[in-house]
């Protein structure tokens, strides 16, 4: 109960741990100690007891606090590769050929849709109905009996491999534009990208990607002459239409997998607007990072109609709070996962993901910084802040904090448990996380207003 926790003697200690974890809804509880030693081995700071480590889950439906932190890290990772001037990426990247690409899944059968005319009127669906914006029927098959569920699942399971082939085909197309062999492309140019997978209402993913062409040494190297945005767009369209992957159905008939006919390619312009698209319909790098980061945290939340956690038995599927269409996809994944020919795909492990086996956010090696570096910077900042407060608390008003290069941190923690002890504690943690998020949003709004 919430009231029991509020009246408990250790409430202040518990709340401090929750605050330190950012309001994590599913923390890792550790007990032990942490010590900071100077170069002579003298203990400068020592903390002992029980602490909460954030779970780090990126799904908003599982942990809003860790999801918000992941989105912030993803924003900085993507923004650095778009705008430069931070995280070791020069501002010169804004002058390179850059495109925002959306690749969709092909059709596996007619689905209910809602389109608008030029005057903003709803165009009747092929079923004859005028669907509302949040109609649960949107994205579901018009005729479930003829919908190709097997083909949809197999496409979803191979979406990552299809992207890998697209990247190879794109490099080859760019090499042809430069007049060099495909093997020589890395000697004259480099394709850099960051992509995120987003679920459509029909349960299949499509990919958003920010593409950039660098010189062979990465973002610090200018793009080779002859590779313009128009040339990059032509290469993207050529590669997307040409790439395919052939697999076999359970009945041994071949199935050729490729991208859908809807391929959206737009030029990325330097930041000068507060929206993703400016008045000319172009994409601005200021907002594109936030747009991609947003979908990196959506994952398989309840708002998307998918389960949050892996499915352990087919009997559990009947009790899931999902649409009949998504339940049919999950059942198809489970059925195909039991066939020997698809054993390498390990489909049943990804049944809750509707067969999608890839990462939601990926990037090329030289696109920008990494999550590890961003999180390392955060740990270093916190350590420096601890040392600054230590120097401020000493009797010497001119005290100088110890150098980060001369200290040693010794951690000795043991696992106590995972998650809060009851639902009341979890509700309080969620409230703390929401308050922290509102405070951060207020500070950002104030900062934008002053600038």
The 8 nearest C-alpha neighbors of each residue, nearest first, counted from 0:
[[1, 423, 3, 2, 4, 422, 424, 421],
 [2, 0, 423, 4, 3, 5, 424, 427],
 [1, 3, 5, 4, 0, 6, 423, 7],
 [4, 2, 6, 0, 1, 5, 7, 423],
 [3, 5, 7, 1, 6, 2, 10, 0],
 [6, 4, 2, 3, 7, 10, 1, 8],
 [7, 5, 3, 4, 2, 8, 10, 9],
 [6, 8, 4, 10, 9, 5, 3, 2],
 [9, 7, 10, 6, 11, 5, 4, 12],
 [10, 8, 12, 7, 11, 13, 4, 14],
 [9, 11, 13, 7, 12, 8, 14, 5],
 [10, 12, 14, 13, 9, 15, 8, 16],
 [13, 11, 15, 9, 10, 14, 16, 17],
 [12, 14, 10, 16, 15, 11, 9, 17],
 [13, 15, 17, 11, 16, 12, 10, 18],
 [16, 14, 18, 12, 17, 13, 19, 11],
 [17, 15, 19, 13, 14, 18, 51, 50],
 [16, 18, 14, 22, 20, 19, 15, 21],
 [17, 19, 15, 21, 20, 16, 22, 14],
 [20, 18, 16, 17, 21, 15, 51, 22],
 [21, 19, 17, 53, 18, 22, 23, 52],
 [22, 20, 18, 19, 23, 432, 64, 17],
 [21, 23, 432, 428, 17, 431, 20, 18],
 [22, 24, 64, 26, 25, 53, 21, 20],
 [25, 23, 62, 425, 428, 429, 26, 22],
 [24, 26, 418, 23, 54, 419, 62, 417],
 [27, 25, 418, 53, 54, 23, 52, 51],
 [26, 28, 417, 52, 51, 54, 418, 416],
 [29, 27, 51, 416, 415, 417, 50, 26],
 [28, 30, 414, 415, 50, 413, 49, 412],
 [31, 29, 49, 413, 412, 48, 50, 415],
 [32, 30, 412, 411, 48, 47, 413, 49],
 [31, 33, 47, 411, 46, 412, 410, 48],
 [32, 34, 410, 46, 45, 409, 411, 47],
 [33, 35, 45, 409, 44, 408, 36, 410],
 [34, 36, 408, 44, 43, 407, 42, 409],
 [37, 35, 42, 407, 40, 41, 406, 43],
 [36, 38, 406, 40, 39, 41, 405, 407],
 [37, 39, 405, 40, 406, 36, 41, 407],
 [40, 38, 37, 41, 36, 42, 406, 405],
 [41, 39, 36, 37, 38, 42, 407, 406],
 [40, 42, 36, 37, 39, 43, 38, 35],
 [41, 43, 36, 44, 35, 40, 34, 37],
 [42, 44, 35, 36, 41, 37, 45, 34],
 [45, 43, 35, 34, 42, 46, 36, 389],
 [44, 46, 34, 33, 35, 47, 43, 42],
 [47, 45, 33, 32, 34, 44, 48, 31],
 [48, 46, 32, 31, 33, 45, 49, 30],
 [47, 49, 30, 31, 32, 50, 46, 29],
 [50, 48, 30, 29, 31, 28, 47, 51],
 [49, 51, 29, 16, 28, 30, 52, 48],
 [52, 50, 28, 16, 27, 26, 20, 29],
 [51, 53, 27, 26, 20, 28, 54, 50],
 [54, 52, 26, 20, 55, 23, 27, 51],
 [53, 55, 26, 56, 25, 27, 52, 23],
 [54, 56, 65, 53, 57, 66, 69, 62],
 [57, 55, 54, 58, 65, 66, 62, 61],
 [56, 58, 66, 296, 69, 65, 55, 59],
 [59, 57, 296, 60, 61, 66, 56, 298],
 [58, 60, 63, 66, 62, 61, 296, 57],
 [59, 61, 300, 58, 62, 63, 301, 307],
 [60, 62, 59, 58, 63, 56, 307, 24],
 [61, 63, 24, 59, 64, 65, 60, 66],
 [64, 62, 59, 66, 65, 67, 60, 61],
 [65, 63, 67, 23, 66, 62, 432, 22],
 [66, 64, 68, 55, 67, 62, 63, 56],
 [65, 67, 57, 63, 69, 59, 64, 68],
 [68, 66, 70, 64, 65, 69, 63, 71],
 [67, 69, 65, 71, 70, 66, 72, 64],
 [70, 68, 66, 72, 71, 67, 57, 73],
 [69, 71, 73, 67, 292, 68, 72, 74],
 [72, 70, 74, 68, 69, 73, 67, 75],
 [71, 73, 69, 75, 74, 70, 76, 68],
 [74, 72, 70, 76, 292, 71, 75, 69],
 [73, 75, 71, 288, 292, 77, 72, 76],
 [76, 74, 78, 72, 73, 77, 79, 71],
 [77, 75, 73, 74, 79, 78, 368, 72],
 [76, 78, 74, 288, 80, 79, 75, 73],
 [79, 77, 81, 75, 288, 80, 76, 74],
 [80, 78, 83, 77, 81, 76, 82, 85],
 [79, 81, 367, 77, 78, 366, 83, 82],
 [82, 80, 78, 79, 284, 83, 77, 93],
 [81, 83, 79, 93, 78, 80, 90, 284],
 [84, 82, 90, 88, 79, 89, 85, 80],
 [83, 85, 90, 89, 88, 82, 79, 86],
 [86, 84, 83, 87, 88, 79, 89, 90],
 [87, 85, 88, 368, 79, 367, 84, 83],
 [86, 88, 85, 89, 84, 368, 367, 83],
 [87, 89, 83, 86, 85, 84, 79, 367],
 [90, 88, 83, 84, 91, 92, 219, 87],
 [89, 91, 83, 84, 92, 82, 93, 88],
 [90, 92, 89, 93, 94, 83, 95, 219],
 [91, 93, 95, 94, 90, 83, 89, 218],
 [94, 92, 91, 95, 82, 269, 90, 81],
 [93, 95, 92, 91, 96, 90, 269, 97],
 [94, 96, 92, 93, 97, 222, 212, 211],
 [95, 97, 228, 227, 212, 211, 94, 98],
 [98, 96, 211, 210, 267, 95, 266, 228],
 [97, 99, 266, 210, 267, 265, 209, 100],
 [98, 100, 209, 265, 208, 264, 266, 267],
 [99, 101, 264, 208, 207, 263, 98, 209],
 [100, 102, 207, 263, 206, 262, 208, 103],
 [103, 101, 206, 262, 205, 258, 100, 207],
 [104, 102, 205, 259, 258, 261, 101, 206],
 [103, 105, 259, 258, 205, 106, 203, 204],
 [259, 106, 104, 258, 107, 103, 260, 257],
 [105, 107, 108, 104, 259, 109, 151, 260],
 [108, 106, 147, 146, 151, 105, 150, 109],
 [107, 109, 146, 106, 147, 110, 140, 145],
 [110, 108, 141, 140, 111, 107, 106, 142],
 [111, 109, 140, 141, 139, 138, 112, 108],
 [110, 112, 137, 138, 139, 141, 140, 124],
 [113, 111, 137, 124, 110, 138, 114, 130],
 [112, 114, 130, 124, 121, 122, 115, 111],
 [115, 113, 122, 121, 112, 116, 123, 124],
 [114, 116, 121, 120, 119, 122, 117, 113],
 [115, 117, 119, 120, 118, 122, 121, 114],
 [116, 118, 119, 115, 120, 121, 114, 122],
 [119, 117, 116, 120, 115, 121, 122, 114],
 [120, 118, 116, 115, 117, 121, 114, 122],
 [119, 121, 116, 115, 118, 122, 117, 114],
 [120, 122, 115, 114, 123, 116, 129, 119],
 [121, 123, 114, 115, 116, 120, 124, 113],
 [124, 122, 129, 127, 128, 121, 125, 113],
 [123, 125, 126, 127, 128, 112, 129, 111],
 [124, 126, 127, 123, 111, 128, 112, 141],
 [125, 127, 124, 128, 141, 111, 123, 129],
 [128, 126, 124, 125, 123, 129, 130, 122],
 [129, 127, 124, 123, 126, 130, 125, 122],
 [130, 128, 123, 124, 121, 131, 122, 127],
 [131, 129, 128, 113, 134, 132, 124, 112],
 [130, 132, 134, 133, 129, 113, 121, 137],
 [131, 133, 134, 130, 113, 137, 135, 129],
 [134, 132, 131, 135, 137, 130, 136, 113],
 [133, 135, 131, 136, 132, 137, 130, 113],
 [136, 134, 137, 133, 138, 139, 322, 131],
 [135, 137, 134, 139, 138, 111, 130, 140],
 [138, 136, 111, 112, 135, 139, 134, 200],
 [137, 139, 201, 200, 111, 110, 136, 112],
 [138, 140, 110, 137, 136, 201, 111, 324],
 [141, 139, 110, 143, 142, 109, 111, 146],
 [140, 142, 110, 109, 111, 143, 139, 126],
 [141, 143, 140, 144, 145, 146, 109, 110],
 [144, 142, 146, 140, 145, 141, 324, 139],
 [143, 145, 142, 146, 147, 140, 141, 148],
 [146, 144, 143, 142, 147, 108, 140, 148],
 [145, 147, 108, 143, 144, 148, 107, 142],
 [148, 146, 107, 150, 149, 151, 145, 108],
 [149, 147, 151, 150, 146, 152, 328, 331],
 [150, 148, 152, 151, 147, 153, 331, 248],
 [149, 151, 153, 147, 148, 152, 154, 107],
 [152, 150, 148, 154, 149, 153, 155, 107],
 [151, 153, 155, 149, 154, 150, 354, 156],
 [152, 154, 156, 150, 155, 151, 149, 157],
 [155, 153, 151, 157, 152, 156, 158, 150],
 [154, 156, 152, 355, 158, 153, 157, 354],
 [155, 157, 355, 153, 354, 154, 158, 356],
 [156, 158, 154, 160, 155, 159, 161, 153],
 [159, 157, 161, 155, 160, 156, 154, 162],
 [158, 160, 162, 161, 157, 357, 163, 356],
 [161, 159, 163, 157, 162, 158, 164, 244],
 [160, 162, 158, 164, 159, 163, 157, 165],
 [161, 163, 165, 159, 164, 160, 166, 158],
 [164, 162, 160, 166, 165, 161, 159, 167],
 [163, 165, 167, 161, 162, 166, 168, 160],
 [164, 166, 162, 168, 163, 167, 242, 169],
 [167, 165, 169, 163, 164, 168, 162, 170],
 [168, 166, 164, 170, 165, 169, 171, 163],
 [169, 167, 165, 171, 238, 166, 170, 164],
 [168, 170, 172, 166, 238, 171, 167, 165],
 [171, 169, 173, 167, 172, 168, 174, 166],
 [170, 172, 174, 168, 181, 169, 173, 175],
 [173, 171, 169, 175, 234, 174, 170, 168],
 [172, 174, 170, 176, 175, 171, 234, 169],
 [173, 175, 171, 177, 179, 176, 172, 184],
 [176, 174, 178, 172, 173, 177, 179, 171],
 [175, 177, 173, 174, 178, 172, 230, 226],
 [178, 176, 174, 175, 179, 173, 225, 226],
 [177, 179, 175, 176, 174, 180, 173, 181],
 [180, 178, 174, 177, 175, 183, 181, 184],
 [181, 179, 183, 182, 174, 184, 175, 178],
 [180, 182, 171, 184, 183, 174, 179, 170],
 [183, 181, 180, 184, 185, 179, 186, 171],
 [182, 184, 180, 186, 181, 185, 179, 187],
 [183, 185, 186, 181, 174, 187, 182, 188],
 [186, 184, 188, 183, 187, 189, 215, 182],
 [185, 187, 184, 183, 215, 188, 189, 182],
 [188, 186, 215, 184, 185, 214, 223, 183],
 [189, 187, 214, 215, 185, 213, 184, 186],
 [188, 190, 213, 215, 214, 185, 212, 191],
 [189, 191, 212, 211, 213, 192, 188, 170],
 [192, 190, 366, 211, 363, 210, 212, 189],
 [191, 193, 210, 209, 363, 362, 366, 211],
 [192, 194, 362, 209, 208, 361, 363, 77],
 [195, 193, 208, 207, 361, 360, 362, 209],
 [194, 196, 360, 359, 207, 206, 295, 208],
 [195, 197, 206, 359, 205, 204, 207, 360],
 [198, 196, 204, 205, 294, 206, 199, 195],
 [199, 197, 204, 203, 202, 205, 200, 196],
 [198, 200, 201, 202, 203, 204, 197, 205],
 [201, 199, 138, 202, 198, 137, 303, 203],
 [200, 202, 138, 199, 139, 203, 110, 137],
 [203, 201, 200, 199, 198, 325, 204, 353],
 [204, 202, 199, 198, 201, 155, 104, 205],
 [205, 203, 198, 197, 199, 196, 206, 202],
 [204, 206, 103, 197, 102, 196, 104, 198],
 [205, 207, 196, 102, 101, 195, 197, 208],
 [206, 208, 101, 195, 194, 100, 196, 102],
 [209, 207, 194, 100, 193, 99, 210, 206],
 [208, 210, 99, 193, 192, 98, 194, 100],
 [211, 209, 192, 98, 97, 191, 208, 99],
 [212, 210, 97, 191, 96, 192, 190, 213],
 [211, 213, 190, 96, 189, 222, 191, 95],
 [214, 212, 222, 189, 217, 218, 188, 221],
 [213, 215, 188, 222, 220, 221, 216, 217],
 [214, 216, 188, 189, 187, 186, 217, 185],
 [217, 215, 214, 220, 219, 218, 213, 189],
 [216, 218, 213, 220, 214, 219, 215, 365],
 [217, 219, 220, 213, 88, 92, 89, 216],
 [220, 218, 217, 89, 221, 216, 88, 214],
 [219, 221, 214, 218, 217, 216, 213, 222],
 [222, 220, 214, 213, 223, 219, 218, 95],
 [221, 223, 214, 213, 212, 95, 224, 188],
 [222, 224, 214, 226, 225, 221, 188, 187],
 [225, 223, 226, 222, 227, 177, 221, 214],
 [224, 226, 227, 223, 177, 176, 230, 222],
 [225, 227, 224, 230, 223, 231, 228, 222],
 [226, 228, 230, 229, 96, 225, 231, 224],
 [227, 229, 96, 231, 230, 232, 97, 226],
 [230, 228, 232, 227, 231, 233, 226, 96],
 [229, 231, 227, 233, 232, 228, 226, 234],
 [230, 232, 228, 234, 229, 233, 235, 227],
 [233, 231, 229, 235, 230, 234, 228, 236],
 [234, 232, 230, 236, 231, 235, 237, 229],
 [233, 235, 231, 237, 172, 232, 236, 173],
 [236, 234, 232, 238, 237, 233, 169, 239],
 [237, 235, 239, 233, 238, 234, 240, 232],
 [236, 238, 234, 235, 240, 239, 233, 241],
 [237, 239, 169, 241, 168, 235, 236, 240],
 [240, 238, 236, 241, 237, 242, 235, 165],
 [241, 239, 237, 238, 242, 236, 258, 257],
 [242, 240, 238, 239, 237, 243, 168, 257],
 [241, 243, 239, 165, 238, 240, 257, 164],
 [244, 242, 257, 256, 241, 255, 245, 161],
 [243, 245, 256, 255, 257, 246, 161, 242],
 [246, 244, 255, 254, 256, 253, 243, 247],
 [247, 245, 254, 253, 255, 244, 248, 256],
 [248, 246, 253, 251, 254, 252, 249, 245],
 [247, 249, 251, 250, 252, 253, 254, 246],
 [248, 250, 251, 247, 252, 335, 340, 338],
 [249, 251, 248, 252, 247, 253, 254, 149],
 [252, 250, 248, 247, 249, 253, 246, 254],
 [251, 253, 248, 247, 250, 254, 249, 246],
 [254, 252, 247, 246, 248, 251, 255, 245],
 [253, 255, 246, 247, 245, 256, 248, 252],
 [254, 256, 245, 244, 246, 243, 253, 257],
 [257, 255, 244, 243, 245, 154, 254, 258],
 [256, 258, 243, 242, 244, 255, 259, 105],
 [259, 257, 104, 105, 103, 102, 260, 239],
 [105, 258, 260, 104, 103, 261, 257, 106],
 [259, 261, 262, 258, 105, 103, 104, 240],
 [262, 260, 259, 103, 263, 102, 258, 101],
 [263, 261, 102, 101, 260, 264, 103, 259],
 [262, 264, 101, 100, 261, 265, 102, 99],
 [265, 263, 100, 99, 262, 98, 101, 232],
 [266, 264, 99, 98, 281, 267, 100, 263],
 [265, 267, 98, 281, 97, 99, 282, 268],
 [268, 266, 282, 98, 283, 97, 99, 284],
 [267, 269, 283, 282, 266, 284, 270, 281],
 [270, 268, 283, 284, 93, 271, 267, 82],
 [271, 269, 285, 283, 284, 272, 268, 82],
 [270, 272, 269, 283, 273, 285, 268, 277],
 [273, 271, 274, 270, 277, 283, 285, 275],
 [272, 274, 286, 275, 271, 285, 277, 270],
 [275, 273, 276, 272, 286, 277, 283, 285],
 [274, 276, 286, 282, 287, 283, 277, 273],
 [277, 275, 282, 280, 281, 274, 283, 278],
 [276, 278, 280, 279, 281, 272, 274, 282],
 [277, 279, 280, 276, 281, 272, 274, 282],
 [278, 280, 277, 281, 276, 282, 283, 268],
 [279, 281, 276, 277, 278, 282, 265, 275],
 [282, 280, 276, 279, 277, 266, 265, 267],
 [281, 283, 267, 276, 275, 268, 266, 284],
 [284, 282, 268, 270, 285, 267, 269, 275],
 [283, 285, 287, 270, 286, 81, 269, 267],
 [286, 284, 270, 283, 287, 288, 78, 273],
 [287, 285, 275, 289, 288, 284, 274, 283],
 [286, 288, 290, 284, 289, 275, 285, 291],
 [289, 287, 78, 74, 291, 77, 290, 286],
 [288, 290, 292, 286, 287, 74, 291, 293],
 [289, 291, 287, 293, 288, 292, 286, 294],
 [292, 290, 288, 293, 294, 289, 287, 295],
 [293, 291, 295, 289, 70, 74, 73, 294],
 [294, 292, 290, 291, 295, 296, 289, 70],
 [293, 295, 297, 296, 291, 292, 197, 290],
 [294, 296, 292, 293, 297, 359, 360, 195],
 [297, 295, 294, 58, 57, 298, 293, 66],
 [298, 296, 294, 295, 58, 300, 299, 59],
 [299, 297, 296, 300, 58, 295, 359, 294],
 [298, 300, 305, 307, 303, 297, 306, 352],
 [299, 301, 302, 60, 303, 298, 307, 305],
 [300, 302, 304, 303, 305, 306, 299, 60],
 [301, 303, 300, 304, 305, 299, 60, 297],
 [304, 302, 301, 300, 305, 299, 200, 198],
 [303, 305, 301, 321, 302, 322, 300, 306],
 [304, 306, 299, 303, 301, 300, 321, 307],
 [307, 305, 351, 308, 299, 301, 300, 304],
 [308, 306, 299, 300, 305, 351, 309, 301],
 [307, 309, 306, 351, 310, 352, 299, 305],
 [310, 308, 351, 311, 348, 349, 350, 307],
 [311, 309, 312, 351, 350, 308, 315, 348],
 [310, 312, 309, 313, 315, 348, 347, 314],
 [313, 311, 314, 315, 310, 316, 333, 347],
 [312, 314, 315, 316, 311, 333, 330, 310],
 [315, 313, 312, 316, 317, 318, 311, 310],
 [314, 316, 313, 317, 318, 312, 319, 310],
 [317, 315, 319, 318, 314, 313, 326, 330],
 [316, 318, 315, 319, 314, 326, 313, 320],
 [319, 317, 316, 315, 320, 314, 321, 326],
 [320, 318, 316, 321, 317, 315, 306, 326],
 [319, 321, 318, 322, 304, 306, 305, 301],
 [322, 320, 304, 319, 325, 326, 305, 323],
 [321, 323, 324, 325, 326, 304, 320, 135],
 [322, 324, 326, 325, 327, 321, 139, 328],
 [325, 323, 327, 322, 326, 139, 328, 140],
 [326, 324, 328, 327, 322, 323, 321, 329],
 [325, 327, 323, 329, 328, 324, 322, 330],
 [326, 328, 330, 324, 325, 329, 323, 331],
 [329, 327, 325, 331, 326, 330, 353, 332],
 [330, 328, 332, 326, 331, 350, 327, 353],
 [329, 331, 333, 327, 332, 328, 334, 326],
 [330, 332, 334, 328, 333, 329, 335, 327],
 [333, 331, 329, 335, 330, 334, 350, 336],
 [332, 334, 336, 330, 347, 331, 335, 329],
 [333, 335, 331, 336, 337, 332, 330, 338],
 [336, 334, 332, 337, 338, 333, 331, 341],
 [337, 335, 346, 333, 347, 334, 338, 332],
 [336, 338, 335, 334, 339, 333, 342, 341],
 [339, 337, 335, 336, 340, 341, 342, 334],
 [338, 340, 342, 341, 337, 336, 343, 335],
 [339, 341, 338, 342, 343, 249, 335, 336],
 [342, 340, 339, 344, 343, 338, 336, 335],
 [341, 343, 339, 344, 345, 340, 336, 338],
 [344, 342, 345, 341, 340, 346, 339, 336],
 [343, 345, 346, 342, 341, 156, 336, 356],
 [346, 344, 343, 342, 347, 348, 336, 341],
 [347, 345, 336, 349, 344, 348, 354, 332],
 [348, 346, 350, 333, 336, 349, 345, 332],
 [347, 349, 346, 350, 345, 309, 310, 351],
 [350, 348, 352, 354, 347, 346, 351, 356],
 [349, 351, 347, 353, 352, 354, 329, 332],
 [350, 352, 309, 306, 353, 349, 310, 308],
 [353, 351, 349, 350, 354, 355, 299, 305],
 [354, 352, 350, 351, 329, 355, 328, 349],
 [353, 355, 156, 349, 352, 350, 155, 152],
 [356, 354, 156, 155, 352, 353, 357, 349],
 [357, 355, 156, 354, 349, 358, 159, 352],
 [358, 356, 159, 355, 359, 158, 156, 196],
 [359, 357, 360, 361, 356, 196, 195, 159],
 [358, 360, 196, 195, 295, 357, 361, 298],
 [361, 359, 195, 358, 194, 295, 196, 362],
 [362, 360, 194, 193, 358, 195, 359, 363],
 [363, 361, 193, 192, 194, 364, 366, 360],
 [362, 364, 192, 366, 191, 365, 193, 361],
 [363, 365, 366, 362, 191, 367, 368, 192],
 [366, 364, 367, 217, 363, 191, 218, 368],
 [365, 367, 191, 363, 80, 364, 192, 362],
 [368, 366, 80, 365, 79, 88, 76, 369],
 [367, 369, 76, 86, 372, 370, 366, 87],
 [370, 368, 372, 371, 373, 76, 367, 374],
 [369, 371, 373, 372, 374, 72, 368, 76],
 [372, 370, 374, 369, 373, 375, 368, 376],
 [371, 373, 375, 369, 370, 374, 376, 368],
 [374, 372, 370, 376, 375, 371, 369, 377],
 [375, 373, 377, 371, 376, 372, 370, 378],
 [374, 376, 372, 378, 377, 373, 371, 379],
 [375, 377, 379, 373, 374, 378, 380, 372],
 [376, 378, 374, 380, 375, 379, 381, 373],
 [379, 377, 375, 381, 380, 376, 382, 374],
 [378, 380, 376, 382, 377, 381, 383, 375],
 [381, 379, 383, 377, 382, 378, 384, 376],
 [380, 382, 384, 378, 379, 383, 385, 377],
 [381, 383, 379, 385, 384, 380, 378, 386],
 [384, 382, 380, 386, 385, 381, 379, 387],
 [383, 385, 381, 387, 382, 386, 380, 388],
 [386, 384, 382, 388, 383, 387, 389, 381],
 [385, 387, 389, 383, 388, 384, 400, 390],
 [388, 386, 384, 390, 389, 400, 385, 383],
 [389, 387, 391, 385, 390, 386, 392, 384],
 [388, 390, 386, 392, 387, 391, 385, 393],
 [391, 389, 400, 387, 398, 393, 388, 392],
 [390, 392, 388, 389, 393, 387, 398, 396],
 [391, 393, 389, 390, 388, 394, 395, 396],
 [394, 392, 390, 395, 391, 389, 398, 396],
 [393, 395, 396, 392, 398, 391, 390, 397],
 [394, 396, 398, 397, 393, 390, 391, 392],
 [397, 395, 398, 394, 391, 393, 390, 392],
 [398, 396, 395, 399, 390, 391, 394, 393],
 [397, 399, 395, 390, 396, 400, 393, 391],
 [398, 400, 390, 397, 401, 387, 391, 402],
 [399, 401, 390, 387, 386, 402, 398, 389],
 [402, 400, 403, 399, 386, 405, 406, 37],
 [401, 403, 404, 405, 400, 406, 383, 386],
 [402, 404, 405, 406, 401, 383, 382, 379],
 [405, 403, 402, 406, 407, 401, 38, 37],
 [404, 406, 402, 38, 403, 37, 407, 401],
 [407, 405, 37, 36, 403, 38, 404, 35],
 [406, 408, 36, 35, 37, 409, 405, 38],
 [409, 407, 35, 34, 36, 410, 406, 33],
 [410, 408, 34, 33, 35, 407, 411, 36],
 [411, 409, 33, 32, 412, 408, 34, 31],
 [410, 412, 32, 31, 33, 409, 413, 30],
 [413, 411, 31, 30, 29, 32, 410, 414],
 [414, 412, 30, 29, 31, 415, 411, 28],
 [413, 415, 29, 416, 28, 30, 412, 27],
 [416, 414, 29, 28, 30, 413, 417, 27],
 [415, 417, 28, 414, 27, 418, 29, 419],
 [418, 416, 27, 28, 26, 25, 419, 415],
 [419, 417, 25, 26, 27, 420, 416, 24],
 [418, 420, 421, 425, 424, 25, 26, 417],
 [419, 421, 418, 424, 422, 425, 423, 417],
 [422, 420, 423, 419, 424, 425, 0, 418],
 [421, 423, 425, 424, 426, 420, 0, 419],
 [424, 422, 1, 0, 426, 425, 421, 427],
 [425, 423, 427, 422, 426, 421, 419, 428],
 [424, 426, 422, 428, 423, 427, 24, 419],
 [427, 425, 429, 423, 428, 424, 422, 430],
 [426, 428, 430, 424, 425, 429, 431, 423],
 [429, 427, 22, 425, 431, 430, 426, 24],
 [430, 428, 432, 426, 427, 431, 24, 22],
 [429, 431, 427, 433, 428, 432, 434, 426],
 [430, 432, 428, 434, 429, 22, 433, 435],
 [433, 431, 22, 429, 435, 430, 434, 64],
 [434, 432, 436, 430, 435, 431, 429, 437],
 [433, 435, 437, 431, 436, 432, 430, 438],
 [436, 434, 438, 432, 433, 437, 431, 439],
 [435, 437, 433, 439, 438, 434, 440, 432],
 [438, 436, 440, 434, 435, 439, 441, 433],
 [439, 437, 441, 435, 436, 440, 434, 442],
 [438, 440, 442, 436, 441, 437, 443, 435],
 [439, 441, 437, 443, 438, 442, 444, 436],
 [442, 440, 438, 444, 439, 443, 437, 445],
 [441, 443, 445, 439, 440, 444, 446, 438],
 [444, 442, 446, 440, 445, 441, 447, 439],
 [445, 443, 441, 447, 446, 442, 440, 448],
 [446, 444, 448, 442, 443, 447, 441, 449],
 [445, 447, 443, 449, 448, 444, 442, 450],
 [448, 446, 450, 444, 449, 445, 443, 442],
 [447, 449, 445, 446, 450, 444, 443, 442],
 [450, 448, 446, 447, 445, 444, 443, 442],
 [449, 447, 448, 446, 445, 444, 443, 442]]
